[in-house]
């Protein structure tokens, strides 16, 4: 049975904790490895108590006049940084609007990656408002490249080599992929199958075989039992 703590166990703290310690001391421990207040030098406005203190990473200790308090959350922010960020975001938004207004009525536009002159319909609104626009094909190529690296630690060249090795067919059923992708409306690429315990890549499978292995919890013994069951009731 878990013990209930009515106050934070850190000496001198009266805050109500979630476990043993309150959120403030938990955050201090994660950031600094200590429950002690990292703010050693405290410059305060004499008309306000210590709770109005704020330390900005850029501007250091702030007086109360340079502190902005968010109404709903009560979070304190640096007014100097807030004003700088507001101007920066406004300038960025204006620049994106200018890019989009200049290009939206064009018939052709050059992709910054493949350098091909393509129809304006080959670009999304997001990329029309960027300095270096990417066509939809290049954007998807970069997306696949990033996902392969992030999820399977595999490069696009390594994936293409596996496709050639398997003759663009599933490693289990030896059939080509037939599932249509929901957004591109084209036949999907073969899925990368990997061991969820060791994260080792095994091969390329069609979606049906890949889902099937997943439904059997990646268990060879369970799949053997299923095969015996099918043969018994054939």
N, CA, C and O of each residue as an XYZ file, in Angstrom:
936
protein
N       0.845     -1.200      0.000
C       0.000      0.000      0.000
C       0.878      1.247      0.000
O       1.781      1.371      0.828
N       0.612      2.194     -0.947
C       1.443      3.380     -1.063
C       1.126      4.371      0.043
O      -0.022      4.509      0.468
N       2.168      5.061      0.502
C       2.007      6.027      1.585
C       1.578      7.369      1.026
O       2.058      7.787     -0.028
N       0.672      8.052      1.728
C       0.196      9.361      1.289
C       0.973     10.458      2.003
O       1.084     10.443      3.229
N       1.510     11.403      1.247
C       2.260     12.518      1.824
C       1.413     13.787      1.717
O       0.947     14.141      0.634
N       1.219     14.464      2.846
C       0.418     15.690      2.866
C       1.234     16.910      2.468
O       0.674     17.929      2.062
N       2.560     16.810      2.583
C       3.429     17.917      2.197
C       4.707     17.354      1.594
O       5.069     16.200      1.821
N       5.383     18.201      0.820
C       6.643     17.810      0.184
C       7.668     17.440      1.260
O       7.764     18.104      2.292
N       8.444     16.353      1.002
C       9.401     15.883      1.999
C      10.657     16.748      2.067
O      11.456     16.602      2.992
N      10.842     17.657      1.089
C      11.996     18.556      1.130
C      11.807     19.536      2.285
O      10.735     20.121      2.443
N      12.842     19.708      3.080
C      12.766     20.537      4.284
C      12.390     21.982      3.954
O      12.990     22.615      3.085
N      11.378     22.488      4.673
C      10.952     23.869      4.502
C       9.890     24.067      3.432
O       9.376     25.176      3.289
N       9.541     23.020      2.667
C       8.534     23.140      1.609
C       7.181     22.652      2.122
O       7.082     21.575      2.709
N       6.147     23.448      1.897
C       4.807     23.109      2.361
C       3.854     22.823      1.203
O       2.644     22.720      1.404
N       4.400     22.693     -0.011
C       3.552     22.429     -1.176
C       2.996     21.008     -1.128
O       3.628     20.107     -0.578
N       1.797     20.809     -1.714
C       1.174     19.483     -1.770
C       1.834     18.691     -2.898
O       1.816     19.129     -4.049
N       2.419     17.529     -2.584
C       3.161     16.774     -3.609
C       2.266     15.795     -4.363
O       1.167     15.457     -3.922
N       2.780     15.342     -5.537
C       2.114     14.265     -6.277
C       2.534     12.920     -5.701
O       1.731     11.989     -5.644
N       3.783     12.816     -5.276
C       4.292     11.611     -4.630
C       4.951     11.997     -3.330
O       4.285     12.345     -2.355
N       6.313     11.932     -3.326
C       7.050     12.367     -2.140
C       7.383     13.854     -2.204
O       7.351     14.557     -1.193
N       7.709     14.330     -3.436
C       8.127     15.721     -3.581
C       7.180     16.469     -4.509
O       6.472     15.864     -5.314
N       7.177     17.788     -4.387
C       6.285     18.622     -5.201
C       6.860     18.776     -6.613
O       7.991     18.375     -6.886
N       6.059     19.361     -7.495
C       6.456     19.517     -8.899
C       7.676     20.428     -9.022
O       8.551     20.182     -9.853
N       7.740     21.485     -8.199
C       8.842     22.439     -8.280
C      10.183     21.771     -7.966
O      11.152     21.937     -8.707
N      10.235     21.008     -6.854
C      11.486     20.357     -6.479
C      11.837     19.206     -7.429
O      13.011     18.905     -7.641
N      10.817     18.573     -7.993
C      11.062     17.516     -8.976
C      11.723     18.110    -10.224
O      12.644     17.525    -10.793
N      11.235     19.278    -10.635
C      11.797     19.968    -11.797
C      13.227     20.425    -11.528
O      14.088     20.320    -12.402
N      13.484     20.937    -10.312
C      14.845     21.363     -9.957
C      15.825     20.186     -9.993
O      16.959     20.319    -10.454
N      15.367     19.033     -9.499
C      16.244     17.859     -9.480
C      16.581     17.392    -10.892
O      17.721     17.021    -11.172
N      15.584     17.411    -11.784
C      15.800     16.984    -13.168
C      16.778     17.918    -13.882
O      17.631     17.467    -14.646
N      16.648     19.232    -13.626
C      17.467     20.209    -14.337
C      18.860     20.381    -13.732
O      19.850     20.483    -14.457
N      18.930     20.414    -12.386
C      20.182     20.786    -11.733
C      20.771     19.691    -10.847
O      21.894     19.830    -10.362
N      20.008     18.573    -10.622
C      20.504     17.514     -9.760
C      20.524     17.900     -8.300
O      21.259     17.303     -7.514
N      19.729     18.886     -7.919
C      19.682     19.358     -6.536
C      18.326     20.000     -6.277
O      17.707     20.553     -7.186
N      17.865     19.920     -5.014
C      16.609     20.568     -4.635
C      16.813     22.037     -4.285
O      15.841     22.777     -4.134
N      18.078     22.468     -4.153
C      18.361     23.849     -3.764
C      17.989     24.820     -4.881
O      18.007     24.468     -6.061
N      17.652     26.047     -4.486
C      17.293     27.086     -5.448
C      18.541     27.489     -6.224
O      19.502     27.962     -5.619
N      18.558     27.315     -7.565
C      19.754     27.649     -8.348
C      19.992     29.152     -8.461
O      21.075     29.582     -8.856
N      18.988     29.950     -8.116
C      19.131     31.409     -8.247
C      19.792     31.956     -6.982
O      19.120     32.227     -5.987
N      21.098     32.114     -7.031
C      21.844     32.535     -5.843
C      21.772     34.044     -5.641
O      21.670     34.515     -4.509
N      21.825     34.798     -6.725
C      21.754     36.262     -6.623
C      20.330     36.690     -6.952
O      19.857     36.443     -8.061
N      19.637     37.326     -6.012
C      18.238     37.697     -6.189
C      18.095     39.213     -6.188
O      18.296     39.868     -5.165
N      17.747     39.758     -7.340
C      17.486     41.192     -7.435
C      15.984     41.371     -7.516
O      15.354     40.913     -8.469
N      15.409     42.023     -6.537
C      13.956     42.139     -6.437
C      13.483     43.581     -6.476
O      14.195     44.502     -6.076
N      12.304     43.747     -6.954
C      11.606     45.015     -6.777
C      11.134     45.058     -5.325
O      10.448     44.129     -4.897
N      11.464     46.081     -4.552
C      11.101     46.097     -3.129
C       9.604     46.060     -2.871
O       9.177     45.757     -1.757
N       8.798     46.363     -3.888
C       7.346     46.375     -3.693
C       6.717     45.000     -3.905
O       5.504     44.854     -3.753
N       7.511     43.997     -4.249
C       6.963     42.668     -4.512
C       7.805     41.629     -3.792
O       8.989     41.842     -3.531
N       7.183     40.505     -3.474
C       7.898     39.462     -2.737
C       8.714     38.582     -3.665
O       8.749     38.809     -4.874
N       9.381     37.563     -3.093
C      10.292     36.721     -3.864
C       9.599     35.896     -4.939
O      10.252     35.416     -5.865
N       8.293     35.725     -4.829
C       7.582     34.919     -5.823
C       7.546     35.600     -7.185
O       7.217     34.968     -8.188
N       7.887     36.902     -7.224
C       7.888     37.627     -8.498
C       9.220     37.481     -9.231
O       9.387     38.020    -10.325
N      10.179     36.746     -8.627
C      11.483     36.596     -9.268
C      11.384     35.841    -10.587
O      10.582     34.919    -10.732
N      12.196     36.240    -11.526
C      12.269     35.558    -12.813
C      13.695     35.671    -13.316
O      14.271     36.759    -13.295
N      14.273     34.570    -13.769
C      15.604     34.604    -14.355
C      15.481     34.218    -15.820
O      15.000     33.134    -16.150
N      15.915     35.104    -16.683
C      15.882     34.858    -18.123
C      17.256     34.358    -18.550
O      18.272     34.880    -18.089
N      17.303     33.360    -19.419
C      18.579     32.808    -19.874
C      19.407     33.844    -20.623
O      20.637     33.784    -20.632
N      18.718     34.797    -21.254
C      19.409     35.800    -22.053
C      19.695     37.075    -21.261
O      20.785     37.640    -21.357
N      18.703     37.530    -20.473
C      18.823     38.817    -19.788
C      19.111     38.702    -18.292
O      19.230     39.720    -17.610
N      19.223     37.483    -17.775
C      19.562     37.301    -16.369
C      18.403     37.625    -15.436
O      17.240     37.423    -15.787
N      18.730     38.143    -14.216
C      17.691     38.490    -13.236
C      16.878     39.675    -13.736
O      17.433     40.671    -14.200
N      15.558     39.558    -13.637
C      14.669     40.610    -14.129
C      13.968     41.318    -12.983
O      13.612     40.702    -11.979
N      13.777     42.614    -13.146
C      12.934     43.356    -12.221
C      11.478     43.088    -12.584
O      11.172     42.587    -13.666
N      10.590     43.432    -11.656
C       9.178     43.120    -11.863
C       8.614     43.805    -13.105
O       7.723     43.262    -13.758
N       9.121     44.985    -13.437
C       8.590     45.730    -14.589
C       8.888     44.999    -15.906
O       8.219     45.242    -16.910
N       9.880     44.114    -15.908
C      10.235     43.375    -17.121
C       9.711     41.944    -17.110
O      10.155     41.109    -17.897
N       8.746     41.660    -16.198
C       8.159     40.322    -16.119
C       6.720     40.367    -16.612
O       5.924     41.202    -16.182
N       6.405     39.455    -17.522
C       5.029     39.331    -18.019
C       4.440     38.034    -17.480
O       5.037     36.970    -17.643
N       3.283     38.108    -16.845
C       2.626     36.928    -16.289
C       1.476     36.501    -17.190
O       0.567     37.286    -17.460
N       1.516     35.256    -17.654
C       0.447     34.714    -18.496
C      -0.812     34.564    -17.633
O      -0.775     33.890    -16.604
N      -1.945     35.196    -18.050
C      -3.141     35.243    -17.201
C      -3.663     33.890    -16.719
O      -3.941     33.728    -15.530
N      -3.799     32.922    -17.617
C      -4.443     31.660    -17.244
C      -3.515     30.741    -16.458
O      -3.927     30.155    -15.457
N      -2.271     30.611    -16.901
C      -1.364     29.657    -16.267
C      -0.563     30.267    -15.121
O      -0.082     29.542    -14.251
N      -0.413     31.605    -15.110
C       0.404     32.238    -14.085
C       1.888     32.113    -14.360
O       2.706     32.473    -13.513
N       2.257     31.599    -15.552
C       3.664     31.423    -15.912
C       4.298     32.780    -16.182
O       3.705     33.621    -16.858
N       5.499     32.995    -15.656
C       6.182     34.273    -15.821
C       7.135     34.225    -17.001
O       7.889     33.266    -17.167
N       7.094     35.273    -17.823
C       7.941     35.346    -19.009
C       8.676     36.676    -19.038
O       8.252     37.657    -18.427
N       9.788     36.682    -19.764
C      10.575     37.904    -19.916
C       9.922     38.799    -20.975
O       9.718     38.362    -22.107
N       9.592     40.049    -20.616
C       8.946     40.966    -21.556
C       9.867     41.314    -22.720
O       9.407     41.489    -23.848
N      11.166     41.414    -22.447
C      12.125     41.783    -23.493
C      12.196     40.695    -24.565
O      12.187     40.982    -25.762
N      12.269     39.430    -24.109
C      12.310     38.312    -25.063
C      10.974     38.166    -25.793
O      10.933     37.857    -26.984
N       9.884     38.395    -25.058
C       8.564     38.260    -25.656
C       8.369     39.260    -26.793
O       7.827     38.916    -27.843
N       8.810     40.488    -26.579
C       8.686     41.514    -27.616
C       9.549     41.172    -28.826
O       9.128     41.353    -29.968
N      10.766     40.676    -28.569
C      11.656     40.272    -29.667
C      11.042     39.135    -30.473
O      11.079     39.156    -31.704
N      10.465     38.120    -29.773
C       9.846     36.985    -30.454
C       8.611     37.408    -31.234
O       8.348     36.892    -32.320
N       7.849     38.356    -30.674
C       6.646     38.837    -31.362
C       7.019     39.500    -32.687
O       6.382     39.245    -33.710
N       8.037     40.339    -32.673
C       8.477     41.019    -33.896
C       9.038     40.014    -34.905
O       8.784     40.119    -36.105
N       9.805     39.037    -34.403
C      10.399     38.026    -35.290
C       9.329     37.182    -35.975
O       9.415     36.912    -37.173
N       8.306     36.760    -35.199
C       7.224     35.949    -35.766
C       6.385     36.747    -36.747
O       5.946     36.215    -37.766
N       6.155     38.048    -36.441
C       5.383     38.907    -37.340
C       6.115     39.098    -38.664
O       5.499     39.071    -39.729
N       7.438     39.293    -38.593
C       8.230     39.457    -39.817
C       8.248     38.171    -40.640
O       8.166     38.209    -41.867
N       8.355     37.025    -39.947
C       8.351     35.743    -40.635
C       7.010     35.486    -41.325
O       6.965     35.003    -42.456
N       5.917     35.817    -40.627
C       4.580     35.635    -41.199
C       4.383     36.514    -42.423
O       3.812     36.074    -43.420
N       4.854     37.762    -42.354
C       4.726     38.687    -43.471
C       5.518     38.190    -44.675
O       5.055     38.287    -45.812
N       6.720     37.654    -44.423
C       7.556     37.142    -45.508
C       6.896     35.955    -46.204
O       6.933     35.852    -47.430
N       6.285     35.049    -45.415
C       5.597     33.894    -45.990
C       4.407     34.324    -46.836
O       4.159     33.761    -47.902
N       3.668     35.328    -46.355
C       2.524     35.834    -47.117
C       2.983     36.433    -48.445
O       2.320     36.258    -49.468
N       4.112     37.138    -48.433
C       4.633     37.742    -49.666
C       5.044     36.676    -50.671
O       4.752     36.791    -51.862
N       5.732     35.622    -50.181
C       6.119     34.518    -51.068
C       4.887     33.882    -51.712
O       4.869     33.615    -52.913
N       3.864     33.644    -50.900
C       2.659     32.972    -51.403
C       1.923     33.851    -52.415
O       1.487     33.360    -53.457
N       1.781     35.135    -52.122
C       1.071     36.040    -53.032
C       1.794     36.202    -54.357
O       1.152     36.383    -55.391
N       3.124     36.139    -54.343
C       3.908     36.248    -55.576
C       3.766     35.006    -56.464
O       3.836     35.102    -57.689
N       3.568     33.844    -55.838
C       3.615     32.584    -56.582
C       2.260     31.970    -56.894
O       2.158     31.156    -57.812
N       1.212     32.338    -56.154
C      -0.062     31.622    -56.278
C      -0.690     31.721    -57.665
O      -1.455     30.839    -58.055
N      -0.383     32.776    -58.412
C      -0.971     32.956    -59.747
C      -0.053     32.503    -60.873
O      -0.391     32.659    -62.046
N       1.124     31.936    -60.526
C       2.049     31.447    -61.545
C       1.540     30.136    -62.134
O       0.750     29.429    -61.510
N       1.997     29.825    -63.329
C       1.655     28.551    -63.977
C       2.728     27.504    -63.699
O       2.424     26.325    -63.517
N       3.997     27.947    -63.668
C       5.123     27.036    -63.454
C       6.025     27.586    -62.345
O       6.108     28.794    -62.126
N       6.698     26.659    -61.655
C       7.623     27.044    -60.587
C       8.739     25.996    -60.516
O       8.495     24.804    -60.705
N       9.955     26.452    -60.244
C      11.106     25.549    -60.157
C      11.231     25.002    -58.747
O      11.239     25.756    -57.774
N      11.329     23.676    -58.644
C      11.542     23.022    -57.347
C      12.996     23.240    -56.920
O      13.910     23.097    -57.732
N      13.206     23.582    -55.656
C      14.555     23.891    -55.173
C      15.432     22.647    -55.051
O      16.651     22.767    -54.930
N      14.831     21.450    -55.082
C      15.621     20.226    -54.933
C      15.912     19.564    -56.278
O      17.074     19.388    -56.644
N      14.878     19.203    -57.006
C      15.089     18.521    -58.288
C      15.350     19.505    -59.429
O      15.714     19.092    -60.530
N      15.164     20.821    -59.173
C      15.401     21.918    -60.145
C      14.590     21.773    -61.430
O      14.962     22.318    -62.470
N      13.480     21.035    -61.355
C      12.606     20.896    -62.518
C      11.533     21.985    -62.492
O      11.063     22.395    -61.431
N      11.164     22.435    -63.677
C      10.112     23.448    -63.798
C       8.764     22.733    -63.833
O       8.412     22.128    -64.845
N       8.006     22.799    -62.734
C       6.777     22.024    -62.615
C       5.553     22.924    -62.499
O       5.658     24.117    -62.212
N       4.390     22.318    -62.732
C       3.135     23.062    -62.604
C       2.938     23.500    -61.155
O       3.405     22.853    -60.218
N       2.232     24.619    -61.002
C       2.023     25.163    -59.659
C       1.182     24.218    -58.800
O       1.243     24.271    -57.572
N       0.398     23.353    -59.448
C      -0.413     22.376    -58.712
C       0.446     21.286    -58.070
O      -0.042     20.515    -57.243
N       1.738     21.221    -58.455
C       2.658     20.237    -57.879
C       3.237     20.702    -56.548
O       4.053     20.004    -55.949
N       2.820     21.875    -56.085
C       3.315     22.430    -54.829
C       2.144     22.679    -53.883
O       1.084     23.139    -54.305
N       2.341     22.376    -52.613
C       1.306     22.659    -51.607
C       1.415     24.117    -51.165
O       2.417     24.784    -51.421
N       0.366     24.598    -50.498
C       0.359     25.990    -50.012
C       1.506     26.219    -49.027
O       2.096     27.298    -48.982
N       1.811     25.180    -48.236
C       2.905     25.292    -47.260
C       4.216     25.633    -47.948
O       4.938     26.525    -47.500
N       4.538     24.919    -49.053
C       5.819     25.132    -49.718
C       5.800     26.346    -50.623
O       6.862     26.891    -50.926
N       4.627     26.795    -51.069
C       4.557     28.028    -51.853
C       4.902     29.245    -51.010
O       5.318     30.275    -51.541
N       4.732     29.130    -49.699
C       5.028     30.256    -48.806
C       6.416     30.150    -48.178
O       6.719     30.883    -47.237
N       7.269     29.248    -48.681
C       8.628     29.103    -48.189
C       9.630     29.643    -49.208
O       9.352     29.715    -50.405
N      10.813     30.023    -48.693
C      11.843     30.600    -49.566
C      12.287     29.600    -50.618
O      12.414     29.949    -51.792
N      12.525     28.361    -50.209
C      12.963     27.304    -51.130
C      11.853     26.269    -51.263
O      11.797     25.333    -50.466
N      10.964     26.410    -52.252
C       9.816     25.502    -52.370
C      10.203     24.100    -52.834
O      11.073     23.934    -53.689
N       9.547     23.101    -52.259
C       9.733     21.709    -52.666
C       8.447     21.216    -53.312
O       7.354     21.495    -52.819
N       8.576     20.481    -54.418
C       7.393     19.889    -55.041
C       6.906     18.719    -54.176
O       7.619     18.266    -53.281
N       5.712     18.243    -54.443
C       5.104     17.185    -53.635
C       5.936     15.906    -53.682
O       6.081     15.218    -52.671
N       6.487     15.585    -54.868
C       7.285     14.359    -55.004
C       8.551     14.428    -54.156
O       8.893     13.458    -53.480
N       9.247     15.557    -54.182
C      10.478     15.709    -53.400
C      10.167     15.733    -51.908
O      10.924     15.200    -51.096
N       9.042     16.357    -51.558
C       8.641     16.411    -50.145
C       8.371     14.998    -49.619
O       8.778     14.663    -48.507
N       7.692     14.178    -50.408
C       7.411     12.795    -49.996
C       8.699     11.980    -49.919
O       8.848     11.126    -49.045
N       9.631     12.247    -50.842
C      10.905     11.528    -50.838
C      11.670     11.832    -49.556
O      12.222     10.927    -48.929
N      11.705     13.110    -49.164
C      12.380     13.502    -47.928
C      11.665     12.929    -46.716
O      12.300     12.551    -45.732
N      10.316     12.864    -46.794
C       9.544     12.289    -45.693
C       9.866     10.817    -45.497
O      10.058     10.366    -44.368
N       9.927     10.062    -46.598
C      10.276      8.630    -46.529
C      11.681      8.452    -45.987
O      11.935      7.569    -45.168
N      12.594      9.299    -46.449
C      13.988      9.213    -46.012
C      14.094      9.431    -44.507
O      14.822      8.714    -43.820
N      13.366     10.421    -44.001
C      13.408     10.735    -42.565
C      12.785      9.622    -41.737
O      13.319      9.248    -40.693
N      11.641      9.084    -42.206
C      10.958      8.032    -41.462
C      11.776      6.745    -41.415
O      11.827      6.073    -40.384
N      12.411      6.406    -42.526
C      13.258      5.206    -42.553
C      14.419      5.336    -41.563
O      14.751      4.390    -40.849
N      15.027      6.522    -41.535
C      16.156      6.743    -40.632
C      15.689      6.745    -39.185
O      16.347      6.174    -38.314
N      14.552      7.387    -38.927
C      14.053      7.513    -37.558
C      13.550      6.187    -36.997
O      13.882      5.825    -35.868
N      12.753      5.462    -37.778
C      12.105      4.245    -37.275
C      12.952      2.985    -37.421
O      12.871      2.085    -36.585
N      13.772      2.912    -38.486
C      14.493      1.668    -38.764
C      16.005      1.846    -38.906
O      16.719      0.880    -39.175
N      16.501      3.090    -38.724
C      17.929      3.383    -38.896
C      18.432      2.859    -40.242
O      19.491      2.238    -40.335
N      17.643      3.131    -41.273
C      17.929      2.627    -42.619
C      17.931      3.797    -43.600
O      17.099      4.699    -43.504
N      18.860      3.774    -44.532
C      18.905      4.811    -45.560
C      18.010      4.412    -46.739
O      17.600      3.258    -46.863
N      17.721      5.382    -47.590
C      16.886      5.117    -48.760
C      17.585      4.174    -49.733
O      16.932      3.364    -50.391
N      18.907      4.274    -49.828
C      19.678      3.388    -50.718
C      19.618      1.937    -50.224
O      19.510      1.005    -51.021
N      19.689      1.757    -48.894
C      19.604      0.415    -48.318
C      18.220     -0.193    -48.564
O      18.093     -1.388    -48.828
N      17.182      0.655    -48.472
C      15.819      0.168    -48.731
C      15.680     -0.252    -50.193
O      15.133     -1.313    -50.494
N      16.184      0.596    -51.102
C      16.095      0.280    -52.539
C      16.867     -0.995    -52.872
O      16.453     -1.762    -53.741
N      17.986     -1.223    -52.185
C      18.770     -2.444    -52.410
C      17.976     -3.682    -51.972
O      18.035     -4.722    -52.626
N      17.234     -3.565    -50.863
C      16.387     -4.677    -50.413
C      15.254     -4.947    -51.391
O      14.900     -6.100    -51.640
N      14.687     -3.875    -51.947
C      13.608     -4.031    -52.940
C      14.112     -4.807    -54.152
O      13.430     -5.706    -54.646
N      15.312     -4.457    -54.635
C      15.908     -5.152    -55.790
C      16.212     -6.611    -55.442
O      15.963     -7.511    -56.244
N      16.754     -6.836    -54.238
C      17.105     -8.191    -53.802
C      15.872     -9.091    -53.735
O      15.943    -10.268    -54.089
N      14.746     -8.545    -53.283
C      13.507     -9.329    -53.167
C      12.641     -9.240    -54.419
O      11.526     -9.761    -54.444
N      13.157     -8.574    -55.466
C      12.428     -8.457    -56.732
C      11.076     -7.753    -56.527
O      10.085     -8.073    -57.184
N      11.065     -6.780    -55.590
C       9.867     -5.998    -55.263
C       8.695     -6.893    -54.843
O       7.537     -6.593    -55.133
N       9.009     -7.982    -54.165
C       7.980     -8.906    -53.691
C       8.136     -9.146    -52.192
O       9.218     -8.988    -51.627
N       7.030     -9.529    -51.568
C       7.008     -9.797    -50.135
C       7.891    -11.008    -49.815
O       7.897    -11.991    -50.556
N       8.637    -10.930    -48.703
C       9.542    -12.013    -48.325
C       8.809    -13.254    -47.836
O       9.415    -14.321    -47.733
N       7.503    -13.140    -47.529
C       6.734    -14.293    -47.033
C       5.847    -14.879    -48.131
O       5.989    -16.048    -48.490
N       4.937    -14.073    -48.660
C       3.975    -14.606    -49.641
C       4.477    -14.522    -51.082
O       3.862    -15.080    -51.990
N       5.599    -13.822    -51.289
C       6.222    -13.682    -52.609
C       5.289    -12.998    -53.621
O       5.384    -13.234    -54.825
N       4.395    -12.154    -53.114
C       3.505    -11.381    -53.986
C       3.884     -9.909    -53.943
O       4.495     -9.447    -52.979
N       3.528     -9.186    -54.973
C       3.753     -7.742    -54.977
C       2.706     -7.054    -54.097
O       1.629     -7.599    -53.852
N       3.037     -5.860    -53.632
C       2.101     -5.098    -52.798
C       0.878     -4.685    -53.624
O       1.000     -4.275    -54.778
N      -0.300     -4.803    -53.008
C      -1.540     -4.447    -53.712
C      -2.340     -3.371    -52.981
O      -3.313     -2.849    -53.526
N      -1.943     -3.036    -51.762
C      -2.699     -2.058    -50.959
C      -2.483     -0.657    -51.508
O      -1.353     -0.259    -51.791
N      -3.590      0.100    -51.658
C      -3.528      1.469    -52.161
C      -3.330      2.427    -50.990
O      -4.041      2.350    -49.988
N      -2.352      3.337    -51.124
C      -2.092      4.330    -50.074
C      -3.252      5.315    -49.997
O      -3.765      5.750    -51.028
N      -3.674      5.675    -48.768
C      -4.886      6.477    -48.594
C      -4.744      7.902    -49.113
O      -5.743      8.502    -49.511
N      -3.527      8.470    -49.121
C      -3.369      9.866    -49.552
C      -2.867      9.992    -50.991
O      -3.361     10.828    -51.748
N      -1.885      9.164    -51.371
C      -1.331      9.265    -52.728
C      -2.201      8.555    -53.762
O      -2.097      8.828    -54.958
N      -3.067      7.636    -53.296
C      -3.928      6.837    -54.176
C      -3.109      5.958    -55.128
O      -3.586      5.547    -56.185
N      -1.869      5.681    -54.726
C      -1.001      4.791    -55.500
C      -0.710      3.544    -54.665
O      -0.987      3.507    -53.466
N      -0.148      2.520    -55.319
C       0.198      1.299    -54.596
C       1.290      1.610    -53.570
O       2.296      2.237    -53.901
N       1.090      1.174    -52.334
C       2.039      1.456    -51.252
C       3.365      0.726    -51.474
O       3.441     -0.253    -52.217
N       4.400      1.228    -50.811
C       5.696      0.552    -50.834
C       5.675     -0.623    -49.857
O       4.850     -0.665    -48.944
N       6.574     -1.562    -50.052
C       6.685     -2.683    -49.121
C       7.107     -2.171    -47.741
O       7.915     -1.248    -47.635
N       6.558     -2.772    -46.694
C       6.838     -2.352    -45.318
C       8.113     -3.010    -44.805
O       8.410     -4.161    -45.125
N       8.863     -2.251    -44.001
C      10.071     -2.792    -43.370
C       9.656     -3.568    -42.124
O       9.031     -3.013    -41.220
N      10.002     -4.845    -42.080
C       9.697     -5.682    -40.907
C      10.918     -5.721    -40.006
O      12.038     -5.905    -40.481
N      10.706     -5.549    -38.697
C      11.830     -5.564    -37.754
C      11.425     -6.253    -36.459
O      10.244     -6.354    -36.127
N      12.439     -6.725    -35.736
C      12.236     -7.366    -34.442
C      12.019     -6.276    -33.396
O      12.877     -5.415    -33.201
N      10.854     -6.320    -32.717
C      10.521     -5.262    -31.756
C      11.361     -5.340    -30.483
O      11.410     -4.375    -29.721
N      12.023     -6.473    -30.241
C      12.860     -6.605    -29.043
C      14.290     -6.128    -29.305
O      14.875     -5.408    -28.497
N      14.840     -6.543    -30.447
C      16.230     -6.186    -30.758
C      16.334     -5.010    -31.727
O      17.423     -4.473    -31.928
N      15.185     -4.594    -32.346
C      15.146     -3.520    -33.351
C      15.966     -3.855    -34.600
O      16.373     -2.958    -35.338
N      16.205     -5.151    -34.832
C      16.947     -5.569    -36.009
C      15.995     -5.706    -37.197
O      14.936     -6.323    -37.081
N      16.377     -5.125    -38.341
C      15.556     -5.214    -39.538
C      15.660     -6.609    -40.144
O      16.747     -7.180    -40.237
N      14.485     -7.163    -40.564
C      14.482     -8.534    -41.079
C      14.286     -8.580    -42.593
O      14.965     -9.351    -43.271
N      13.401     -7.797    -43.123
C      13.136     -7.835    -44.560
C      11.965     -6.943    -44.897
O      11.489     -6.179    -44.058
N      11.500     -7.044    -46.142
C      10.370     -6.248    -46.605
C       9.150     -7.139    -46.793
O       9.238     -8.198    -47.414
N       8.022     -6.713    -46.261
C       6.786     -7.484    -46.339
C       5.664     -6.620    -46.897
O       5.692     -5.393    -46.798
N       4.676     -7.287    -47.485
C       3.452     -6.574    -47.855
C       2.686     -6.249    -46.576
O       2.967     -6.818    -45.522
N       1.732     -5.346    -46.666
C       1.017     -4.905    -45.463
C       0.261     -6.037    -44.790
O       0.216     -6.106    -43.562
N      -0.335     -6.929    -45.577
C      -1.121     -8.018    -44.999
C      -0.244     -8.953    -44.171
O      -0.609     -9.325    -43.056
N       0.924     -9.336    -44.723
C       1.837    -10.216    -43.977
C       2.430     -9.500    -42.766
O       2.612    -10.098    -41.706
N       2.726     -8.216    -42.936
C       3.292     -7.448    -41.827
C       2.289     -7.331    -40.675
O       2.650     -7.500    -39.510
N       1.025     -7.040    -41.011
C      -0.020     -6.968    -39.984
C      -0.242     -8.339    -39.347
O      -0.461     -8.450    -38.141
N      -0.179     -9.401    -40.198
C      -0.397    -10.752    -39.687
C       0.616    -11.128    -38.615
O       0.257    -11.682    -37.576
N       1.888    -10.821    -38.877
C       2.933    -11.093    -37.879
C       2.665    -10.310    -36.599
O       2.850    -10.817    -35.493
N       2.227     -9.069    -36.770
C       1.921     -8.241    -35.604
C       0.760     -8.793    -34.793
O       0.798     -8.778    -33.563
N      -0.285     -9.286    -35.484
C      -1.444     -9.843    -34.785
C      -1.075    -11.122    -34.021
O      -1.699    -11.454    -33.013
N      -0.044    -11.840    -34.518
C       0.430    -13.027    -33.816
C       1.529    -12.690    -32.797
O       2.234    -13.576    -32.314
N       1.662    -11.398    -32.482
C       2.561    -10.908    -31.423
C       4.027    -11.265    -31.675
O       4.799    -11.435    -30.731
N       4.408    -11.378    -32.952
C       5.790    -11.724    -33.324
C       6.254    -13.019    -32.664
O       7.437    -13.180    -32.364
N       5.326    -13.935    -32.440
C       5.649    -15.188    -31.750
C       5.682    -16.349    -32.741
O       4.632    -16.718    -33.267
N       6.864    -16.946    -33.017
C       6.944    -18.094    -33.929
C       6.133    -19.291    -33.428
O       5.505    -19.984    -34.227
N       6.138    -19.541    -32.112
C       5.397    -20.693    -31.563
C       3.900    -20.523    -31.779
O       3.200    -21.490    -32.077
N       3.405    -19.290    -31.628
C       1.983    -19.033    -31.840
C       1.610    -19.214    -33.308
O       0.524    -19.704    -33.619
N       2.502    -18.823    -34.205
C       2.245    -18.979    -35.633
C       2.298    -20.459    -36.030
O       1.548    -20.888    -36.906
N       3.169    -21.233    -35.399
C       3.201    -22.686    -35.668
C       1.903    -23.343    -35.218
O       1.360    -24.198    -35.918
N       1.406    -22.948    -34.050
C       0.139    -23.482    -33.556
C      -0.997    -23.149    -34.518
O      -1.878    -23.972    -34.764
N      -0.964    -21.921    -35.062
C      -2.002    -21.515    -36.027
C      -1.912    -22.370    -37.291
O      -2.938    -22.760    -37.848
N      -0.689    -22.662    -37.746
C      -0.501    -23.500    -38.939
C      -1.007    -24.921    -38.696
O      -1.665    -25.500    -39.560
N      -0.706    -25.487    -37.524
C      -1.187    -26.826    -37.178
C      -2.707    -26.860    -37.077
O      -3.356    -27.823    -37.485
N      -3.257    -25.774    -36.519
C      -4.719    -25.676    -36.403
C      -5.365    -25.666    -37.788
O      -6.374    -26.339    -37.998
N      -4.800    -24.915    -38.735
C      -5.333    -24.822    -40.083
C      -5.243    -26.180    -40.790
O      -6.175    -26.598    -41.478
N      -4.095    -26.867    -40.607
C      -3.912    -28.182    -41.242
C      -4.858    -29.212    -40.658
O      -5.367    -30.073    -41.376
N      -5.098    -29.126    -39.336
C      -5.979    -30.082    -38.677
C      -7.425    -29.954    -39.142
O      -8.141    -30.948    -39.260
N      -7.847    -28.709    -39.407
C      -9.228    -28.457    -39.811
C      -9.368    -28.187    -41.293
O     -10.364    -27.614    -41.733
N      -8.390    -28.589    -42.051
C      -8.452    -28.371    -43.507
C      -9.541    -29.247    -44.120
O      -9.752    -29.211    -45.332
